[in-house]
Each structure stands twice: as C-alpha cells, then as structure tokens.
Amino acid sequence: MPMTRRGRTRERGETQGFMRVLGDRETKLILGAALPCIEGDEIVHALLDIMATKAPYTVIERCVHIHPTVSELIPTLPGALEPFG
C-alpha cells in the first residue's frame, strides 16, 4: 500500500515508502510484513500482536484506529492482500 495518498504522510511530507503484509489465504494468518515507511516501527507492533495471538488477519478489518495517524491504515491492509507467487 503506497503512502502517497494518506493524510498524515502528506501532512508530514513523508510520502515515501509502503506497507506490505503477507498472509496465508487458507489459515488467514499473517506470515510477515514489510513496513519501510514513516512510523513503520510503531505499526509493526499492531501486526505482531495479531501474529502472536494467531488471530486471523480479518480481525484487523474490524479495528478502528485514531485519525489522523499512519496506523489508521492497518484495517485496510487485509483488503489489499494479493496472490503470492
């Protein structure tokens, strides 16, 4: 997910980077993520919590994050999952 159209990233002038999450379609588990973006070091903790509890990534879609923050994009990540391979 590119960062160019996000309010907080534009506000800070930090539109470089992206968020990418790898998930298993069958188990709906998060397998990993790449977050080379502003506040990626904070965003990763929300994903780690889901991974540690072995909850399906669909749980994230029901979460509400404070606006405007970069982490408010987390609930949109499962909808952006694409086939791998």
FENVEN-V773078 format. One record per residue. N is the residue number from 1. RES is the residue in one small letter. PHI is phi in degrees with one decimal (none if undefined). OMEGA is omega in degrees with one decimal (999 if undefined). D_LAST is the distance of its C-alpha to the last C-alpha in Angstrom with 2 decimals. Layout:
<<N & RES & PHI & OMEGA & D_LAST> <N & RES & PHI & OMEGA & D_LAST>>
//
This chain:
<<1 & m & none & -179.7 & 18.02> <2 & p & -71.2 & -175.5 & 20.47> <3 & m & -99.4 & -171.2 & 23.93> <4 & t & -70.1 & -176.9 & 26.05> <5 & r & -108.1 & -177.0 & 27.27> <6 & r & -102.1 & -175.8 & 28.16> <7 & g & -53.9 & -176.5 & 31.89> <8 & r & -66.9 & -179.2 & 32.14> <9 & t & -69.1 & 177.3 & 30.06> <10 & r & -68.5 & 179.1 & 32.15> <11 & e & -58.4 & -178.7 & 35.30> <12 & r & -88.5 & -177.4 & 34.68> <13 & g & 70.8 & -177.3 & 33.49> <14 & e & -119.6 & -175.7 & 30.24> <15 & t & -92.3 & 176.0 & 27.61> <16 & q & -76.7 & 175.1 & 25.43> <17 & g & 106.6 & -178.4 & 22.23> <18 & f & -161.6 & 172.5 & 19.59> <19 & m & -124.6 & 178.0 & 18.30> <20 & r & -136.0 & 179.8 & 14.71> <21 & v & -122.3 & 177.2 & 14.08> <22 & l & -106.3 & -179.8 & 11.24> <23 & g & -130.5 & 177.5 & 12.31> <24 & d & -91.3 & -177.6 & 12.02> <25 & r & -63.2 & -176.6 & 12.68> <26 & e & -74.0 & -177.0 & 15.09> <27 & t & -87.2 & -177.2 & 17.11> <28 & k & 62.7 & 177.1 & 16.75> <29 & l & -93.8 & 173.3 & 17.04> <30 & i & -78.0 & -179.3 & 16.09> <31 & l & -97.7 & 179.9 & 14.27> <32 & g & 175.9 & -179.5 & 14.96> <33 & a & -155.8 & 172.0 & 15.75> <34 & a & -123.4 & -174.9 & 16.56> <35 & l & -132.1 & 177.7 & 19.86> <36 & p & -79.2 & -176.4 & 21.38> <37 & c & -151.7 & 176.1 & 23.88> <38 & i & -58.4 & 179.4 & 27.46> <39 & e & 64.6 & 175.5 & 28.13> <40 & g & -58.6 & 179.1 & 24.69> <41 & d & -67.2 & 175.7 & 26.83> <42 & e & -90.6 & -177.9 & 28.37> <43 & i & -61.0 & -176.1 & 25.42> <44 & v & -57.5 & -177.6 & 23.57> <45 & h & -66.6 & 176.5 & 26.41> <46 & a & -64.9 & 178.9 & 25.81> <47 & l & -70.6 & 178.1 & 22.21> <48 & l & -62.2 & 178.2 & 23.57> <49 & d & -61.9 & 178.4 & 26.16> <50 & i & -63.5 & -179.8 & 23.73> <51 & m & -65.0 & -177.6 & 21.72> <52 & a & -64.9 & -179.5 & 25.06> <53 & t & -87.2 & -177.9 & 26.34> <54 & k & 58.8 & 176.6 & 23.20> <55 & a & -79.9 & 177.7 & 23.65> <56 & p & -68.8 & 180.0 & 20.96> <57 & y & -64.3 & 177.8 & 19.51> <58 & t & -66.2 & 176.6 & 21.40> <59 & v & -60.2 & -178.1 & 24.53> <60 & i & -60.5 & -177.2 & 23.79> <61 & e & -63.1 & -178.8 & 24.13> <62 & r & -93.8 & -178.9 & 27.72> <63 & c & -83.8 & 176.2 & 28.72> <64 & v & -119.0 & 179.3 & 31.03> <65 & h & -108.8 & -178.2 & 31.14> <66 & i & -62.0 & 178.1 & 34.10> <67 & h & -114.0 & -3.2 & 34.24> <68 & p & -93.8 & 172.3 & 34.08> <69 & t & -141.8 & 175.5 & 31.74> <70 & v & -72.7 & -177.9 & 28.30> <71 & s & -67.9 & 177.0 & 27.36> <72 & e & -64.9 & 177.9 & 28.18> <73 & l & -79.6 & -176.3 & 24.68> <74 & i & -53.8 & -179.4 & 23.21> <75 & p & -62.0 & 179.4 & 23.81> <76 & t & -87.6 & -176.6 & 21.78> <77 & l & -60.7 & 179.8 & 18.56> <78 & p & -58.7 & 178.6 & 17.44> <79 & g & -70.8 & 179.7 & 18.01> <80 & a & -96.2 & -179.7 & 15.73> <81 & l & -62.5 & -179.7 & 12.61> <82 & e & -123.3 & 177.5 & 9.70> <83 & p & -58.0 & -178.7 & 6.74> <84 & f & -109.0 & 173.0 & 3.78> <85 & g & 105.6 & 999 & 0.00>>
//
